Each structure stands twice: as C-alpha cells, then as structure tokens.
Amino acid sequence: MTRIITITSGKGGVGKTNISVNLSLHLARMGYSVCLFDADFGLANVNLLLKLYPEHNLKDVILNDMELSEIIIRNFQGIDIIPGSSGVEEMANLKPEQIARLINAFSKIDTYDYFIIDTAAGISRDVISFCLASSEILLVITPDPTSITDAYALLKILALNGYKDPVMVTVNQSPNMSKAKTALSKLAITVKKFLSLKLLPVGVIGRDSAVTEAVEAQKPFLSLSPHSQASKSIKKLTENIINKNSGQIELFTIGSFWEKCLNIFKSPLKTIHKKKDDAEGVPGTSIEKPPPPPLFTPPATIGLSQGTSAPVTVSEHHEMEDVKYAEKLIHETNTMLSKVVESIACVTSELKSIRGLIEEGREMAFKNTSTEMPKLHEDTVPSSLMVDRLTELMSAYAMFQSLEDHEIRDIVSRLKLHKFNTGDIVIKKGDPGQNLFIIISGKADVIDDHGIVLDSMKEEDVFGEMSLISGDPVNATIKVIETAQVLYLNGKDFIHVLHTYPPLQMYFARLLSKRLSGRLEKANMAKEQYLESGLTGKLAETSAPELLQMLNTGQKTGLLTFHLSKGIATITFNHGRLVDARYDDHEGQDAFFEILKDAGEGRFSYSSEIPEEHMRKPEIGHFMRMLIEGLSRIDEERP
C-alpha cells in the first residue's frame, strides 16, 4: 500500500514545486521508495526545476499506447519521476478502454512507499480532482494575504465537494516565525468557523537565498546546499509527515487511487455563485450564500514551529485584530470566488450575459452616421472608417474586454472580412488550421463526423483557435446555417497577437477548456439518446467497452444485444449494475470476457426493457475491475 500525498496551493509562486521535489528527495534518502508525479500540465515545473528534458509524458501513455514504465525517469537522485504531464488535460475526455489501460498501467507500478503529486496552482478541475481523490493533502501557503485568501478559496471548494480529512499545511517563504504563526492562525480561525475542516501544521520554511540559488542552477536546494536553513526545514517537515498519526492516514493502491481520481474527473463538481440571479442559465453549479462575517473569534491554540513542537496561543489581546482580519478575509474570498465562477462558466453563458451591452454598443456606434455599414465582400480589408467602427463595436466583446482601445485597433487592423452563404463549410474536420474566425453576423453549427450538432455559434463567437494553438488538424466541421459575415485572422498574425497581448492567452485557455467540456457533454448526451432510442449500430463505429461504460456510468437499465461471430450475446444492466451476461455456452463473468474478446466487429442493439427475473439478480462483479481484466486478457492474447 502507498501513501499518496497531493501537494497544492491556492495561488502560484508560493514554492509548491520546490517543496514537492525536496520532500521527495529527503524521503528517498531516508530509505523510502518515492515516485513524484508532475501534474501541472500547463507549466511542467518539475522539469524546469530539475533541468529535465523528457521525450515522453503521460499523454503518450493515454494516446500512443506507450507503457508507463517507458516514460518514467528512473532513479533521479533516488526518486522516480512521471514528467511534465500534459496528459492530465485529456483525463476528462478518456474513452473506457483508455481509462482501463491507464488504471492498469498505474497498478503495475504499485511498489512505492510514497506517491507525491505536484499539482498546478489554483482551483482548476484537475487540482480539485487530485485533492478529492487523496486522503492526504499538503497545502502550501505564504504569509502574503492573497496566498491565505486563495488557500481559503481552495479549501472551501474542497469542503463543498465533501472533503473531510485533515489538511496538512506548511508556511513557506516566511520572513520570520512570528509572521508564519500569524498567517496560519488567521487561516485556521476562518477555516474552523466556516468550513469545519481541520488544519494540521507540519512546518515552516523561511526565506533563504540558498533556494533562489538552487532555482537559478536548476538543482534541488537539498542537494546544492544541504546545510542551509531551508534544507534543515524540509528535513523537519518530512519527519513530521512521516510521523503523522497513522489513524489519520488512508492507504491506497496506486491503481485504486487512479480509478477514484478518474471517476472524479468525469463527474460534475460543485462551485459557488455570488448571487442566485448570476447562476441562472449556468447548469451544473450550486448556489450558496456567502458566509456571514465572524462575530467573535475565540482564543485558539495551534501547534506550529519549525518542527511543530511549540504551541502558538492567540491571546485575548489579538482577538479584535483577528476578527477584523477574518471579516476582510471572508469578504475578499467571496469576491474572488465570484470571479472564479465567472471564469469557469461556459463561454456561451458569458456571451448571453453581455449580449444586451453589445447591442447597445452597436446602436451607439452607428446611431448618428449618415450611411449604413457597407456590405461585406469577400476578403475585404477594412477601411480606416471600418476599423474605427469595428474597434468601438468589438470593445464590448468578451475576447477584447481586457485590452485597451489602441490594442483592439491594432488587432482589428489585421483582420479581413468574408461572407459565407447558408450551407457553406467554413472549416472542415481534418483540415490544417489556418485562421482564427470571429462571427459578426449570422449563425453556424459545429458538427461531428456523424452530423451531430456539438455546438451552435452566432454573432460574437470565436472559432478556429484550437488547431492554431495546438498545431493539430481542425477537430470539428463548421457549417453556416444562416448567411454569415466573418472576420478572420491568419495563423501567423494570431500567434503574434497572443505573444503581444498576454491577457488574450488567458481568454483562449479558458475558451478552449470550456468549449471542449461543453462539446464532450453534448456528444455524450447524443450517444445516450441514441442508445435509449433502441436503434442498432456497428461495433466498428462504437466500441463495446464504450457502450458498456456508458450504461454503467449513466446508471442505465437495459438489455444490450450483440450479433457476433459465435451467435447472439446479451448483457443486462440494472441501474448501471451488470447483472447478467450470456454468450455461446458461457454465462456471467466468463460470458462477459468472451463478449469483449469477440466484439471487435458485428452489430449491437439496445432496449431499455429487461426480463423480469433480471430485476432481482445481484451484480455479477465489479464492473470496472471486470472491464480492466477483460481488456488485459485481450492484450495478453495479442501476438
């Protein structure tokens, strides 16, 4: 069994990765086997900190059928490292066979005493998922008020999603012990009052020039300056974690941890809205009133020191100061959480909320002009007058709201205009990405290979950015359903604009994430509706594991019938539980495994009705374990 510790923070720049690396190294030097997983898919900070240039990462395991053992960096100063994990972002979109393969891959490395996860900063879905799947979290904060506020926001969302285990906390980059004690005391008071979570201090790491020198040298400070104050502090922190009360520790196999984590990745998470009105039209969110300001803060005793030995007492003399700070902290947190909600709300909802403002902006832009806006012709370069009008109009667009007028004008001056008629294909799936498009009138649909509408776009919507950013071919077809006038920016200018105006990078990062999430949800809904309709399909187009996983996770009740090489096969689900399987001369689990083996070709049909006797039958086995075993058997039998 393995102790799995997720190291996280509410904000960036607090030294989280430095602590992850040096903690892992000291655990290894104490004789423990350690694997460090770099789960920051955006920055891959472990690679940067240790001057590593891995050829492969987790994405190759998920998408390219590589073995996990092939990407692990072995025995780097005594630890193993799963590097720069750009594959984390694919986890919410995995197919059943990919989930099974990933869980099976991690099960094969279940030989470590410690599995350390270095997450990204903030409260993104991947960070929350890793934290919720772990029984041990190490929260890194600094005495800076914004760090404490962001840490509280992270803890609040964890609590909202049911996390109840004690959270270890370390204060980093503290100028002195007094500052560290004050920071932790105020965070603990607020958390205890409003979240009912327990914080477990495990150490303090002060400011140390040895850390800065190590970062510049791209080496662990534990190795470069083993006798520095920071090294002594990390050693004491490590000992405190090792000696943590065993009753507070839940041990996992690495495979079971990943099964739990991936289930959370694919499940909706609760977030917080500042007002009920703001939540309308945004599905999948909960609405919670902000907590009332604290009326009284009782004295508190919190164990904390360089080695967590001396208790810290919040005296009556400081009670009023604590109350004022807590009130300010709660206010800042609620404000910050409101901004978080805005950033994670889907793009279409955001655009709806500002549509009225855009209409007003358009009327003001052209109200007093003697001529109407000219008709757009193919590949028209906007005139100076048109640039002025477009700049004023587009300043209200979500994409440009973080930019100044002269910056918007610079971008608009690079755009060209094109008219598309109803039925025109703007871009086609599989084509190389060449342009960024902005619709200024008309409508278009995003469709997949089967003609299923994944999304609809209208005035103000942006598309084409995915392939320009990733370099991959276009991943969906855009078809005009109402004559559209479109501004477009070629790929070279788009990359230049991103580099020149960094706020746009955040906008497109958020847009990409939400668009992928929304389209995946619609695609899954369409597939479920397809199943529930009772229509038949080809297994070459929809794999058997995918069908089975859909019925299991959707908690469906129905009969899945396969027409295979050896005859008719049936699998029955009752509220997502697999209760019966029959094929050839086999029944139960044996039949399930035989169906998986032969279901590469053939046809299937689905009915939402099941035999009466199957309604009372028990589950024939744990679905995910059976699926993993079945796919593993298939892999072993392949030549």
Stockholm file with secondary structure:
# STOCKHOLM 1.0

chainA/1-639         MTRIITITSGKGGVGKTNISVNLSLHLARMGYSVCLFDADFGLANVNLLLKLYPEHNLKDVILNDMELSEIIIRNFQGIDIIPGSSGVEEMANLKPEQIARLINAFSKIDTYDYFIIDTAAGISRDVISFCLASSEILLVITPDPTSITDAYALLKILALNGYKDPVMVTVNQSPNMSKAKTALSKLAITVKKFLSLKLLPVGVIGRDSAVTEAVEAQKPFLSLSPHSQASKSIKKLTENIINKNSGQIELFTIGSFWEKCLNIFKSPLKTIHKKKDDAEGVPGTSIEKPPPPPLFTPPATIGLSQGTSAPVTVSEHHEMEDVKYAEKLIHETNTMLSKVVESIACVTSELKSIRGLIEEGREMAFKNTSTEMPKLHEDTVPSSLMVDRLTELMSAYAMFQSLEDHEIRDIVSRLKLHKFNTGDIVIKKGDPGQNLFIIISGKADVIDDHGIVLDSMKEEDVFGEMSLISGDPVNATIKVIETAQVLYLNGKDFIHVLHTYPPLQMYFARLLSKRLSGRLEKANMAKEQYLESGLTGKLAETSAPELLQMLNTGQKTGLLTFHLSKGIATITFNHGRLVDARYDDHEGQDAFFEILKDAGEGRFSYSSEIPEEHMRKPEIGHFMRMLIEGLSRIDEERP
#=GR chainA/1-639 SS CBEEEEEECSSSSSCHHHHHHHHHHHHHHTTCCEEEEEECTTTCHHHHHHTCCCSCCHHHHHHSCCCHHHHCEEEETTEEEECCCGGGGGGGGCCHHHHHHHHHHHHTTTTCSEEEEEECSSCCHHHHHHHHHCSEEEEEECSSHHHHHHHHHHHHHHHHTTCCSCEEEEEEEESSHHHHHHHHHHHHHHHHHHTCCCEEEEEEEECCHHHHHHHHHTSCHHHHCTTSHHHHHHHHHHHHHHTSCGGGCCCBCHHHHHHHHHHHHTSCCCCCCSSHHHHTTCTTCCCCCCCCCCSCCCCCEEECSTTSCSEEECCGGGHHHHHHHHHHHHHHHHHHHHHHHHHHSCHHHHHHHHHHHHHHHHHHHHTTCSSCCCCCCTTBCCCHHHHHHHHHHHTTSGGGTTSCHHHHHHHHTTCEEEEECTTCEEECTTSCCCEEEEEEEEEEEEECTTCCEEEEEETTCEESHHHHHHCCCCCSEEEEEEEEEEEEEEHHHHHHHHHHCTHHHHHHHHHHHHHHHHHHHHHHHHHHHHHHTTCEEETTTSCHHHHHHHHHHTTCCEEEEEEETTEEEEEEEETTEEEEEEETTEEHHHHHHHHHHHTTSSEEEEESCCCGGGGGCCCSSCHHHHHHHHHHHHHHHCC
#=GC SS_cons         CBEEEEEECSSSSSCHHHHHHHHHHHHHHTTCCEEEEEECTTTCHHHHHHTCCCSCCHHHHHHSCCCHHHHCEEEETTEEEECCCGGGGGGGGCCHHHHHHHHHHHHTTTTCSEEEEEECSSCCHHHHHHHHHCSEEEEEECSSHHHHHHHHHHHHHHHHTTCCSCEEEEEEEESSHHHHHHHHHHHHHHHHHHTCCCEEEEEEEECCHHHHHHHHHTSCHHHHCTTSHHHHHHHHHHHHHHTSCGGGCCCBCHHHHHHHHHHHHTSCCCCCCSSHHHHTTCTTCCCCCCCCCCSCCCCCEEECSTTSCSEEECCGGGHHHHHHHHHHHHHHHHHHHHHHHHHHSCHHHHHHHHHHHHHHHHHHHHTTCSSCCCCCCTTBCCCHHHHHHHHHHHTTSGGGTTSCHHHHHHHHTTCEEEEECTTCEEECTTSCCCEEEEEEEEEEEEECTTCCEEEEEETTCEESHHHHHHCCCCCSEEEEEEEEEEEEEEHHHHHHHHHHCTHHHHHHHHHHHHHHHHHHHHHHHHHHHHHHTTCEEETTTSCHHHHHHHHHHTTCCEEEEEEETTEEEEEEEETTEEEEEEETTEEHHHHHHHHHHHTTSSEEEEESCCCGGGGGCCCSSCHHHHHHHHHHHHHHHCC
//
